[in-house]
Amino acid sequence: MDLEFKHLIVQTEGEVCRVTINRPQDRNAINSELMDDMIRMLDKMEQTSIRAVVFTGAGDTHFIGGADGIEMMQCDREEAKVFSTRIQDLFLRMEASPLILVAAINGLCFGGGFEFAMACDLRVATENARIGLPEVKVGLIPGGGGTQRLPRLVGFGRAMEMILSGSLYKGMKAAEMGLVHVAVDPGELAAGVDELLKTILRQPQYALSLAKQAVHASRGSLEEGFKAESEHFSHCFDHPFFPDLMRKQLREGVLQTSADTAALTGEKKK
């Protein structure tokens, strides 16, 4: 399989793919070429036995330092709208992936970088990372979905304050605020990610993917969310995992037996 990308370093280890955003000369910023690499990488990984993708940034200072300022400064209004829509589409593509995506935030993570992290399912940051949406400080607003995802992550009031002030928060504070799931010592980032994934990847992959889709459906109305949940719940029964597990537990006496046990296990009632 071709794993060569212009701005990504891709390494696979068993069920986990580790991806380094590799534009250290420009803060690992997101440009159009990087977006192309990301789509191609996800397409390829989803055709393999990989179950999770962990993203980190090249170097010691930046996870992703926003979107590419040189590319954006050349945009007029219509071109800016196209750029914004394109980066939003990338993040929607990430959310739609059946893989579990993890942002391993190893440094500055702001603007489009934090929008990228919010499009991941899980976020682990070093204690010295700095995280936020400072776009107003340069006369912009978040354009990659930050105004929509952040309120859903930390609440309307906190998101409004964060976006209007453009403040950045260190890893431990970010964890306290709910911006990231875990904050760890700088030397423990990989171990922190692995510990978090260990509790997740023991579950069947189809259940993780369906659960991910159902949670994202909560962004619509409650009625739409319930409908999506029932639909995704029903697809769990396309797989033998749950009934096989129940039969096994009944045979082993883990579950309290009943008059229906024999029928479920296929054993004759004594």
N, C-alpha and C positions, 0 to 999 in steps of 0.2 A: 504494500500500500504506500502511495506517495504521501509523505508527511512533511514535505518541504513547503514552507510559507515565508513570505517576505518579512513579516513583522511578528511572527510567532515562533517560539521554540516549543516543540511538542514532544513529550516523552510519555510513553505508556508503561505502567507498572501494574500488571494484573488487571483488575477491574477499574483502575483509576488512571485517568489521563491528566498529566500535569502540564499546564500551558503557561509559558512566560511571555508576557507582553513585552516585546523587544524593540523599543524605540528610545533607548536611553539618551540619545542625543537631543531628544525633544520631550523629555519628561514622560516618556511612554504614552504620549497623547494620542487620542483617537483621530485618525484621518480616514479618508475614503479607502485607501489601500488596506488598512487594518480592518475596516469593516468587511471588505471582501474576503480577507483571510479568515475572519471569524465565521462567516456564513459557510465557507468551504470546509473549515475544520469541523463545525457542528454536523454538517451533512455527512462527512466521512466517519466521525466517531459514532454516530447513531446507526451506522451499518455494521458495527463491530460488537464485541462482547463488553465494551466499556460501559460502566454504570454511572460514573461520576467524573466530572471535569473540574480541576482545581486551577484557578487563575492566580498568578502573582505577577509582580512587575520586575523587569530587569534592573539590576543595580541595587543600591542600598538606600536610596532617598525617595523614590516614587513608586507607588502602585500604578496609578494612572493619573497624570496631572491634567485632567480635563480633555476637551476636544482640541484639535489642532488649531491654534490661533492664526497661523500663517494662512491656512486654507480658509478659515472663516473671515479673515479681514478683507478678502477679495470678493466677498459676496455682496450683491445688492439685495433688496428686500425679497424678491422672488427666489433667488438662489439660496438665501438664508432659510427660507421656508422649505426648500427641497432638502437642504442639508439637515435641518431639524427633523423632517419626516423620515429621512433615511436612517438617522441614528436611532430614532424612536422605533423604526421597523426592526433594526438589529436587536434592540432590547426586547421587543415583543417576541422575536424569533427565539431568543434565549429563554424567555419564560415558557414558550410553547414546547421547548425541547423535553423529551421524556427522560433525559439524563438529569442527574442531580448536579447543579452547578454551585461551586463554592468560590467565593472571593477571599483569597488569603492576602490581606491588606498589609503590605510590608513597608509602608511609608506614606507620603502625601497622597491623599485620595480625595480629590475635590472636583466640583463641576461634573463634567461628563464621566469622570472616573468614579464618583460616588453614584451617579446614575447607573453606570455599568454594574457596580456592586449591588445596588438595589434590585437589578434585574436578575441577579443570582439568587438561589434559594437559601443559601447560608453565607454568613460573613464572619470571618475570624480576623481580628486585627492585632497587631503588636501594640504594646502600651505606648510606644512613642509615635504611632501613626497619627496623622491629623486628617480629619474627615469633615466634609461639609459641602455646601453649595454657595460659593462666594461670588457668583456671577454679577450681582449688582455692583460690586466694587470696581468692575471694569465696564460698567454701563450696559450689561446684558441681563437677561433672566435665564434660568435653566431652560434648555431647549430639547433635552433628551428624555423628557418624561418626569423630571424631578419635581415639578409643581404638582404632579398627580400622584406619584408613588410615595413621596415623603409624608403627606398628610395621612395616608393609609398606614404608614409605618409607625409614626409617633403621635398622630393626632393633629387636628387642624391648627390649634393654637400654637403648639410647639413648632410645627412646620412653618407657619407664617413668621414667627420670630426668627427662626433659623435662616429662612430665605431672605427676609428683609434686612437682617443684620449682616449676612454673609459670613457668619462666624464659623471657625473650624474648631473641632473638638478632638482632644487626644483619645487614644484607644480606650482607656478605662472609663472616661466620661462617656464616650460613645456607647460603650456597653451598658452603662447605667441608664442611658437615654433610650436604649433599644435600637440604636442605629446599626449595631453589630451584635452578634449572638455571644461572642466570647472575645475577651482581650487577654493576651498572653505576653510573656517576656519575649523580646526580640529573637532570642535564640531558640524559642520554643514554638515558632509559628507552624512548622511542618508537623510537629507532634500534636499541637492543638487541633489542627485540621484532621489528622488521622484519628484522634480520639473522638471527635465529633462524628466523623464518617462511620466509625466502628459501630456506633449505636444505630446507624441508619441502614447501612448496606447489608445488615443481617436479614432485612426484610425482603420479601419477593419483589423483584423489579417492577412487575406490572402494577402491584399495589402502590408502590412509590409514585409511579408515573400518573396513575389515576388520581391518587390523593393530591398530587401537585396541581393537576388540572382542576379538580374540584375546589381547592383553596383559591385559585386564581378567579374562579367563577364568582366568588364572594364580592368582587368589585362591582358587579351589576346590582340589580334590585334583589331583595330577599327572595322574591318569588322565582326569579331567574336562577338564583343560587341554589334553591331547593331542587328545582328541576334538573339542573346540571348535576347536583350531588346524587340524585336518584339514578340518573343515567349512568354516571361513572360507577356508582355502587353496583348496578346491575352487571356491568362488564366484568366485575370481579368473578362472577359466576361462569364466565367463559373458561375459567382455569380450575383445575382440580385441587389446588392447594388447600383451600378452606375445608371442603368436605373430607378430603383425605386426612387432614389434621384432626378433625372432629372424630372420625372413625378410629384413628390411632389412639386418641385420648380416651375414648370410650372403652376400647379394648384393654388399655393399661389401667383403667380405673381412675384416671385423673379427674374425669367428670363424674358427677353422681349418676349412677345408673338409673334407668327408668324402664317402664314397660316397652319403650320404643328402642331400647339399646340393641336388642337382638336384630330388629329390622334394619337399623342403621349399620351395624357391623357385619351383617350377613350371617351371624351365628344363631344357632338354635337356642331358644329359651329353655332353661332347665326347670 
